[in-house]
Amino acid sequence: MPRIVVFLGPSLPKQRAEQILDADYRPPAKRGDIYRAAEAGTNIICLIDGVFFQECSVAHKEILYALERGASVLGASSMGALRASELDIYGMEGIGEIYRAYRNGDLISDDEVALIFDPITFEPLSEPLVNIRHNLNKAFGLGMINETTKDILFKTAKSLYFPNRSYETILDASLKMVSQHELESLKKFLRDYKEDLKMEDAIKLLCRVREMEDES
């Protein structure tokens, strides 16, 4: 019986995750996967990535089942952040900035964390809206773009269907609405300062579980 099961995909490369926490790493969770992990007696279940549109997503009742069986269930980053914000009152533990944004109502839609990824390597093939918003806000905060540019670029990103979201696509779609100077400034920001909220939150969850193991 595995002690720790982590459902992980595009939020964090598995090789890097394994350097942080020794666990049974499994692909993004779909309907029934958490139920089966709980049924097998897993002590700690970590939900980071899960399917959204291609198959049935993780059901609330299977997380509740795992909690009732005495498993610790933690969520962060993507599907995990979303489900934790909905089920933390029942004992699921949420980790990270994205979880807090969902819990506080700053984020609402699944679309915020949705992306497409390579089904073999799990490499992300689009950029989640939550990362785009974060980086545009940071670029504005650093004075590298103005507020009008920030708003135009975010509105452009939000108008795109999630598989088509990338910084390159957003910049190309904004050529006639934003000055070349602003676009070049944002390109420099993305090259030098871009952050990945989903990855950061996934790492925080794994570090939290490692602390739990050290305390046990």
C-alpha positions as CSV (number, residue, x, y, z in Angstrom):
1,M,0.0,0.0,0.0
2,P,1.5,3.4,-1.0
3,R,1.8,5.8,1.9
4,I,1.8,8.9,-0.2
5,V,0.1,9.3,-3.6
6,V,0.6,12.5,-5.7
7,F,-1.5,13.3,-8.8
8,L,0.8,15.4,-10.8
9,G,1.0,16.5,-14.5
10,P,1.9,19.8,-16.1
11,S,2.2,21.9,-12.9
12,L,5.6,20.6,-12.1
13,P,8.0,18.2,-13.8
14,K,8.0,14.8,-12.1
15,Q,11.8,14.7,-11.9
16,R,11.8,17.9,-9.9
17,A,9.0,16.7,-7.7
18,E,10.9,13.5,-6.9
19,Q,13.8,15.6,-5.6
20,I,11.5,17.2,-3.0
21,L,9.3,14.3,-1.9
22,D,9.5,10.5,-2.2
23,A,6.0,9.4,-3.2
24,D,4.0,7.4,-5.7
25,Y,3.5,9.9,-8.5
26,R,0.5,9.3,-10.8
27,P,-0.9,11.2,-13.8
28,P,-3.5,14.0,-13.5
29,A,-6.5,12.6,-11.6
30,K,-9.7,11.7,-13.3
31,R,-13.0,10.5,-11.8
32,G,-12.5,7.6,-9.4
33,D,-8.7,7.9,-9.0
34,I,-8.8,9.4,-5.5
35,Y,-11.5,6.8,-4.5
36,R,-9.2,4.0,-5.6
37,A,-6.2,5.5,-3.8
38,A,-8.2,5.8,-0.6
39,E,-9.6,2.3,-1.0
40,A,-6.0,1.0,-1.2
41,G,-5.3,2.5,2.2
42,T,-3.1,5.5,1.1
43,N,-2.3,7.7,4.1
44,I,-1.7,11.0,2.3
45,I,-3.3,11.9,-1.0
46,C,-2.1,15.0,-2.9
47,L,-4.2,16.4,-5.7
48,I,-2.3,18.8,-7.8
49,D,-3.3,18.2,-11.4
50,G,-6.5,16.7,-12.6
51,V,-8.5,16.4,-15.9
52,F,-11.1,19.1,-16.7
53,F,-12.6,18.6,-20.1
54,Q,-11.2,15.5,-21.7
55,E,-12.6,13.1,-19.1
56,C,-14.8,13.3,-16.0
57,S,-13.1,15.3,-13.3
58,V,-12.5,14.3,-9.7
59,A,-15.8,14.1,-7.8
60,H,-16.3,15.9,-4.4
61,K,-17.7,12.7,-2.9
62,E,-14.5,10.7,-3.6
63,I,-12.4,13.2,-1.7
64,L,-15.0,13.1,1.2
65,Y,-14.7,9.3,1.1
66,A,-10.9,9.5,1.4
67,L,-11.2,11.9,4.4
68,E,-13.8,9.6,6.0
69,R,-11.3,6.8,5.7
70,G,-8.8,8.8,7.6
71,A,-6.5,9.9,4.8
72,S,-5.0,13.3,4.7
73,V,-6.0,15.0,1.4
74,L,-4.1,18.1,0.3
75,G,-4.7,20.2,-2.8
76,A,-2.9,23.0,-4.6
77,S,-2.0,24.6,-7.9
78,S,-4.7,23.4,-10.3
79,M,-7.6,21.0,-9.8
80,G,-6.3,20.5,-6.3
81,A,-6.6,24.2,-5.5
82,L,-10.1,24.3,-6.8
83,R,-11.3,21.2,-4.9
84,A,-9.6,22.3,-1.7
85,S,-11.4,25.7,-1.8
86,E,-14.7,23.8,-2.0
87,L,-13.9,21.1,0.6
88,D,-11.6,22.7,3.1
89,I,-14.5,23.0,5.5
90,Y,-14.6,19.1,5.5
91,G,-11.0,18.6,6.2
92,M,-9.2,18.9,2.9
93,E,-6.1,21.0,3.2
94,G,-5.4,23.7,0.6
95,I,-2.0,25.0,-0.1
96,G,-0.7,28.1,-1.9
97,E,-1.8,31.3,-3.5
98,I,-4.2,29.9,-6.1
99,Y,-6.1,27.9,-3.4
100,R,-6.4,31.1,-1.4
101,A,-7.7,33.1,-4.4
102,Y,-10.4,30.5,-5.0
103,R,-11.3,30.3,-1.3
104,N,-11.6,34.1,-1.1
105,G,-13.6,34.3,-4.3
106,D,-11.0,36.2,-6.3
107,L,-11.0,33.3,-8.7
108,I,-14.2,31.5,-9.6
109,S,-13.9,29.6,-12.9
110,D,-12.2,26.4,-13.7
111,D,-10.9,28.2,-16.8
112,E,-8.4,30.1,-14.6
113,V,-6.2,27.0,-14.2
114,A,-7.1,25.1,-17.4
115,L,-4.4,24.3,-20.0
116,I,-3.5,21.7,-22.5
117,F,-0.5,19.5,-22.1
118,D,1.4,16.7,-23.9
119,P,-0.3,13.4,-22.9
120,I,3.0,11.6,-22.7
121,T,5.4,14.1,-21.1
122,F,2.8,16.3,-19.4
123,E,4.6,19.3,-20.7
124,P,2.3,22.4,-20.7
125,L,1.3,23.5,-24.2
126,S,-0.6,26.6,-23.2
127,E,-0.5,29.1,-20.4
128,P,-3.1,29.1,-17.7
129,L,-5.0,32.4,-17.2
130,V,-4.0,32.5,-13.5
131,N,-0.3,32.7,-14.5
132,I,-1.0,35.3,-17.1
133,R,-2.9,37.5,-14.7
134,H,-0.1,37.2,-12.1
135,N,2.6,38.1,-14.5
136,L,0.8,41.1,-16.0
137,N,0.1,42.4,-12.5
138,K,3.8,41.9,-11.6
139,A,5.0,43.6,-14.8
140,F,2.7,46.6,-14.0
141,G,3.9,46.7,-10.4
142,L,7.5,46.9,-11.6
143,G,6.6,49.7,-13.9
144,M,7.4,47.7,-17.1
145,I,3.9,48.2,-18.6
146,N,1.2,50.7,-17.8
147,E,-2.2,49.9,-16.5
148,T,-4.0,50.4,-19.8
149,T,-1.6,47.9,-21.4
150,K,-2.1,45.4,-18.6
151,D,-5.9,45.6,-19.0
152,I,-5.8,45.2,-22.7
153,L,-3.5,42.2,-22.6
154,F,-5.5,40.5,-19.9
155,K,-8.8,41.1,-21.8
156,T,-7.1,39.6,-24.9
157,A,-5.9,36.6,-23.0
158,K,-9.3,36.0,-21.4
159,S,-11.0,36.2,-24.8
160,L,-8.9,33.3,-26.1
161,Y,-10.1,29.7,-25.8
162,F,-7.8,28.1,-23.1
163,P,-5.8,25.8,-25.4
164,N,-4.8,28.9,-27.5
165,R,-3.4,30.9,-24.6
166,S,0.2,31.7,-24.8
167,Y,2.2,34.9,-24.3
168,E,3.2,34.9,-28.0
169,T,-0.4,34.6,-29.1
170,I,-1.5,37.4,-26.7
171,L,1.2,39.7,-27.8
172,D,0.5,39.1,-31.5
173,A,-3.2,39.7,-31.0
174,S,-2.5,43.0,-29.2
175,L,-0.1,44.5,-31.8
176,K,-2.7,47.1,-33.0
177,M,-3.8,48.0,-29.5
178,V,-0.6,48.3,-27.6
179,S,2.5,50.4,-28.4
180,Q,5.6,48.6,-29.6
181,H,7.6,50.0,-26.7
182,E,5.1,48.5,-24.2
183,L,5.2,45.1,-26.0
184,E,9.0,45.1,-26.0
185,S,9.0,46.0,-22.3
186,L,6.7,43.1,-21.5
187,K,8.8,40.7,-23.6
188,K,11.8,41.7,-21.5
189,F,9.8,41.1,-18.3
190,L,8.7,37.7,-19.5
191,R,12.3,36.8,-20.4
192,D,13.8,37.9,-17.1
193,Y,11.1,37.9,-14.4
194,K,8.2,35.6,-15.4
195,E,6.9,33.4,-12.6
196,D,4.8,30.2,-12.6
197,L,2.2,30.3,-9.8
198,K,1.1,26.8,-10.5
199,M,4.6,25.4,-10.2
200,E,5.3,27.4,-7.0
201,D,2.1,26.2,-5.3
202,A,2.9,22.6,-6.3
203,I,6.3,22.8,-4.7
204,K,4.7,24.3,-1.6
205,L,2.4,21.3,-1.3
206,L,5.2,18.8,-1.6
207,C,7.3,20.7,1.0
208,R,4.3,20.7,3.3
209,V,3.9,16.9,3.0
210,R,7.7,16.5,3.6
211,E,7.2,18.4,6.8
212,M,4.3,16.2,7.8
213,E,6.5,13.1,7.2
214,D,9.4,14.6,9.3
215,E,6.9,15.3,12.1
216,S,5.5,11.8,12.1
